[in-house]
Amino acid sequence: MKALLSRTPGGPETLQVEDLPSPAPGKGEVVVDVAAVGLNFPDLLIIRDQYQFKPERPFAPGAEIAGTITSVGDGITDLAPGTRVLGFPGWGGLAEQVSLGRETVTPIPDAMPFADAAAFLMTYGTSYHALTDRAALKPGETLLVLGASGGVGLAAVELGKALGARVLAACSSQEKLDVALAAGADDGLVYPASVDGKDASRALAEAFKTLCGKGGADVIYDPVGGGYVEPALRAIAWEGRYLVVGFPAGIAKLPLNLPLLKACSVIGVFWGAATQRNPKRHVDSVKELFALYLAGKIKPLVETVSGLGATPAALDRLAARQVKGKLVVTLAD
């Protein structure tokens, strides 16, 4: 089989398609023929050795896949060859076949295409965990979503509406904002491509305050970081919750007087670790997300590219924040 391998730390240009032996399932494992692979920002970090996990090289990136089970190992009694599944290997997904532990595999509804399934778990799982388990978002509250046209941001917009919140979107272009508004955001703004200096920070803070209104944002969902953190935090409501999701714009230094003045909480969101620490809640969350999908309340915005060889260029686009919704690499129909 073919796989897209990282042999040395670096950017997408260091990845190479190579031949590897096909995997065999061990005890408690299944082998999946991969039909689609979702691309995520952590894929860029892991190949640069900048992620929380550092797998031994060579390895294939690719945290989430969808496909069909071809064989099962000893101890697997509830899954059979031919079952359509999504999987969350963490890495190793950019390959024609993967071997996965049973706990990382979930059967998908018959009505869900493989491309949707590969775009589903990491974005909606992260955002659902953030909004429900970490922020306890309530109906009628105001949710401000930064990076609202990206994978996790767009999922947060849809889920915020499904949970009954007033959802406000913030994006780096009008085109991206239009995507978020089409996904259900009630209002939004376009912020600058970078926030440099105190004057720019103050101006953006005022724009956020105007958008959120007098009461401020009860919950702020931030998968962007960098210079956007302080201006957004200045628009938070009394006892609001600021969700720290990611840092493509850089890791911000937070003035701690702001949480004090607003009596607000700054809350970390590490969905991957949460699924391992509380697997029962993860299983329940996936069931709840599938129900929302089948009810038409959430649906990933997917852009596909075909073949492992197209992946490095797709990752370059992801790094440049040029993607609306989710990029998915398709390996089979």
C-alpha positions in Angstrom: 0.0 0.0 0.0 1.0 3.7 -0.4 1.4 6.2 2.5 2.5 9.8 2.7 5.4 9.8 5.1 7.3 12.3 7.3 10.9 11.2 7.6 12.4 14.5 8.7 10.9 17.4 10.6 9.6 20.2 8.3 6.8 21.6 6.3 4.5 19.8 3.8 7.2 19.8 1.2 9.1 17.2 3.2 6.3 14.6 2.9 6.8 11.8 0.4 4.5 9.1 -1.0 6.1 5.7 -0.4 5.2 2.0 -0.4 4.7 0.2 2.9 3.5 -3.3 3.8 -0.3 -3.6 4.3 -1.2 -3.8 8.0 -2.7 -6.8 9.7 -5.0 -6.4 12.6 -3.7 -7.2 16.1 -5.8 -8.2 19.0 -8.6 -5.7 19.5 -7.8 -3.9 16.2 -9.5 -3.5 12.8 -8.0 -2.7 9.4 -9.7 -0.1 7.4 -9.5 0.7 3.6 -9.2 4.4 3.8 -11.6 6.3 1.5 -11.1 9.9 2.9 -8.8 11.7 5.3 -9.6 15.0 7.0 -6.8 17.6 7.2 -6.4 19.6 10.3 -4.0 22.3 11.7 -2.3 19.7 14.1 -1.2 17.8 10.9 1.1 20.8 10.2 2.4 20.9 13.8 3.1 17.2 14.1 5.3 17.0 11.0 7.3 19.9 12.4 7.7 18.3 15.8 5.6 21.1 17.3 2.6 19.1 18.5 1.9 17.6 21.9 2.6 14.2 20.5 5.8 13.3 18.7 5.5 9.9 16.9 8.6 7.9 15.9 9.6 8.5 12.3 8.8 7.6 9.6 5.1 8.2 10.2 2.1 9.4 8.1 0.2 12.4 9.4 -3.6 12.4 9.2 -5.6 12.3 12.4 -9.0 11.3 11.1 -10.2 8.9 8.4 -13.3 7.3 7.0 -13.5 4.1 5.1 -14.5 0.4 5.2 -13.3 -2.3 7.5 -11.6 -5.1 5.6 -10.5 -7.4 8.5 -10.8 -7.6 12.3 -8.5 -9.0 14.9 -9.1 -11.3 17.9 -11.5 -9.9 20.4 -13.6 -7.8 18.0 -17.2 -9.1 18.1 -19.2 -6.0 17.3 -17.7 -5.0 14.0 -17.3 -6.9 10.8 -15.7 -6.5 7.4 -17.8 -4.2 5.2 -18.8 -1.9 8.0 -18.5 1.8 7.1 -16.6 3.7 9.8 -14.8 6.8 10.8 -11.6 6.5 12.8 -9.4 8.8 14.9 -5.8 7.4 14.8 -4.2 10.7 15.8 -1.6 10.2 13.0 -1.1 7.6 10.3 -4.3 8.3 8.4 -2.7 9.4 5.2 -2.3 5.9 3.9 -4.4 3.5 1.8 -4.9 1.3 4.8 -4.7 1.8 8.6 -4.9 -0.5 11.5 -6.9 1.0 14.4 -7.8 0.1 17.9 -11.5 -0.6 18.5 -11.9 2.4 20.8 -10.9 4.8 18.0 -13.4 3.5 15.4 -17.1 4.4 15.1 -19.6 3.1 12.6 -21.2 5.9 10.6 -24.8 6.4 9.4 -25.6 4.9 6.0 -26.6 8.4 4.8 -23.2 10.0 5.7 -20.7 10.1 2.7 -17.1 9.2 3.5 -15.9 12.8 2.8 -18.4 14.1 5.4 -17.3 11.5 7.9 -13.6 12.3 7.5 -14.4 16.0 8.1 -16.7 15.4 11.1 -15.1 14.1 14.2 -12.2 16.4 15.0 -14.0 19.6 14.1 -17.4 18.9 15.5 -16.0 16.8 18.4 -13.7 19.7 19.4 -16.4 22.3 19.1 -19.1 20.3 20.8 -16.8 19.4 23.7 -15.8 23.1 24.0 -19.3 24.5 23.9 -21.1 21.9 26.1 -18.5 20.3 28.4 -16.2 23.2 28.9 -18.4 26.3 28.5 -21.8 24.9 29.3 -23.3 27.2 26.6 -27.0 28.0 27.4 -29.9 28.9 25.1 -30.1 32.7 24.6 -26.4 33.4 25.4 -24.2 35.2 23.0 -21.4 33.2 21.4 -18.5 35.0 19.6 -16.6 32.7 17.2 -13.2 33.8 15.9 -11.9 32.1 12.7 -15.6 31.3 12.0 -15.1 30.0 8.5 -12.5 27.4 9.3 -13.1 23.8 10.2 -13.6 24.1 14.0 -14.9 27.6 13.7 -17.7 26.8 11.3 -18.6 23.8 13.4 -18.9 26.1 16.4 -21.2 28.4 14.5 -23.5 25.5 13.5 -23.4 24.0 17.0 -24.0 27.3 18.7 -27.2 27.8 16.7 -28.3 24.2 17.4 -27.8 24.9 21.1 -29.9 28.0 21.0 -27.3 30.7 21.2 -27.0 34.0 19.5 -24.0 33.4 17.3 -21.6 36.1 16.1 -18.9 35.3 13.6 -15.5 37.0 13.1 -13.4 36.3 10.0 -10.5 37.7 8.1 -12.4 38.5 4.9 -15.9 39.3 3.7 -15.9 36.1 1.6 -15.2 34.0 4.8 -17.8 36.0 6.8 -20.4 35.2 4.1 -19.7 31.5 4.6 -20.2 31.8 8.4 -23.4 33.8 7.9 -24.7 31.2 5.5 -24.0 28.5 8.1 -26.3 30.3 10.5 -24.4 33.1 12.3 -26.7 36.0 13.3 -24.1 38.7 12.6 -20.4 39.2 12.3 -17.4 41.3 11.4 -14.3 41.2 9.3 -11.1 41.6 11.3 -7.7 42.6 9.9 -5.2 40.0 8.6 -2.9 40.9 11.6 -3.2 43.0 14.7 0.0 45.0 15.2 0.4 47.6 17.9 -1.8 49.0 20.6 -3.9 51.2 18.3 -4.9 48.3 16.1 -5.7 46.2 19.2 -7.9 49.0 20.7 -9.7 49.5 17.4 -10.5 45.8 17.1 -11.6 45.6 20.8 -14.1 48.4 20.1 -15.3 46.6 17.0 -15.9 43.4 19.0 -17.7 45.4 21.7 -20.0 47.0 19.2 -20.8 43.6 17.6 -21.5 41.9 20.9 -23.5 44.7 22.4 -23.7 46.1 25.9 -23.8 42.8 27.6 -20.7 41.4 25.8 -20.1 37.8 24.7 -21.0 35.1 27.2 -18.8 32.7 25.5 -15.8 33.4 23.1 -14.6 30.5 21.0 -11.0 31.2 19.9 -9.2 28.8 17.5 -7.0 31.7 16.2 -4.9 33.1 19.1 -2.2 35.7 18.5 -3.1 39.4 18.5 -6.8 38.7 18.4 -7.0 37.4 22.0 -6.8 40.6 24.0 -9.2 42.6 21.8 -11.7 39.7 22.0 -11.3 39.3 25.7 -12.1 42.9 26.2 -15.6 42.3 24.7 -16.4 39.4 27.1 -19.4 39.5 29.4 -19.3 39.5 33.2 -18.5 35.9 34.2 -18.0 35.0 30.6 -16.0 32.0 29.4 -13.1 32.3 27.0 -12.3 29.1 25.2 -8.7 28.6 24.1 -8.8 26.2 21.2 -5.8 26.9 18.9 -3.0 29.2 17.9 -2.4 29.5 14.1 -1.8 33.3 14.6 0.6 32.6 17.5 0.4 32.0 21.3 -0.8 35.2 23.0 0.5 36.7 26.3 -2.7 37.4 28.2 -2.9 40.5 30.6 -4.3 38.8 33.7 -6.0 42.0 34.9 -8.7 41.4 32.2 -10.0 38.1 33.6 -10.1 39.8 37.0 -12.0 42.9 35.8 -14.6 40.7 34.1 -14.6 37.9 36.6 -14.4 35.7 33.5 -12.9 32.2 33.0 -10.1 31.3 30.5 -10.7 27.7 29.6 -8.4 25.3 27.8 -9.9 22.9 25.2 -8.0 19.7 24.6 -10.5 17.4 23.0 -8.1 14.6 22.1 -7.0 14.2 25.7 -10.6 14.5 26.9 -11.7 11.6 24.8 -9.2 9.4 26.4 -9.9 10.6 30.0 -13.6 10.3 29.7 -14.4 7.7 26.9 -18.0 7.3 28.0 -18.7 11.0 27.5 -17.0 10.8 24.1 -19.2 7.9 23.0 -22.3 9.9 24.1 -21.1 13.0 22.3 -20.6 11.2 19.0 -24.2 9.8 19.2 -25.5 13.3 19.9 -23.5 14.7 17.0 -24.8 12.0 14.6 -28.3 12.9 15.7 -27.8 16.5 14.9 -26.3 15.6 11.5 -29.2 13.3 10.6 -31.6 16.1 11.6 -29.9 18.5 9.2 -28.8 20.9 11.9 -25.0 20.4 11.2 -23.2 19.5 8.0 -19.5 20.0 7.3 -18.5 22.3 4.5 -16.1 20.1 2.6 -13.5 20.8 -0.1 -11.9 17.7 -1.5 -8.6 17.0 -3.1 -7.8 13.7 -4.8 -4.9 11.5 -3.9 -2.0 11.4 -1.4 0.2 13.4 -3.9 -2.1 16.4 -3.6 -1.9 16.6 0.1 1.3 18.7 0.6 -0.2 21.6 -1.5 -3.5 21.2 0.4 -1.6 21.5 3.7 0.2 24.6 2.4 -3.2 26.2 1.8 -4.3 25.2 5.3 -1.2 26.8 6.8 -1.9 30.0 4.9 -5.5 30.1 6.3 -6.9 30.0 2.8 -9.5 27.3 3.5 -13.2 27.7 4.2 -14.6 24.7 6.0 -12.6 21.5 5.9 -10.1 20.0 3.4 -10.5 16.3 2.8 -8.2 14.1 0.8 -10.1 11.4 -1.1 -8.5 8.0 -1.9 -11.7 6.2 -3.1 -15.3 7.0 -4.0 
